Amino acid sequence: MVRVDATATDQCTAWRVRDALAAHPLLAGASAQIYIMAGHDGVVLEGWARDERIVQVAMRLAYRTVGRRSLQSRLHTHAMCSSVQSI
């Protein structure tokens, strides 16, 4: 699931990134939960994905979409999220 965060100040860019990510079959299902926060200074992807391969796909698609803006990843793999909860 890919969503635009309500706090995104650059809605146009956020929705372009969202559309690019949501169109990919690995990112459209329950294998990831990604929130897109876009401002005039850059774009942040936050959330989790099932594995590192899915994180890399999301980052590659986002890089193609954001152009010259900076892109920051706060994506974690689901395995990391599970280990944090068990501590």
Order of alpha helices (4+ residues) and beta strands (2+ residues): beta-alpha-alpha-beta-beta-alpha-beta-alpha
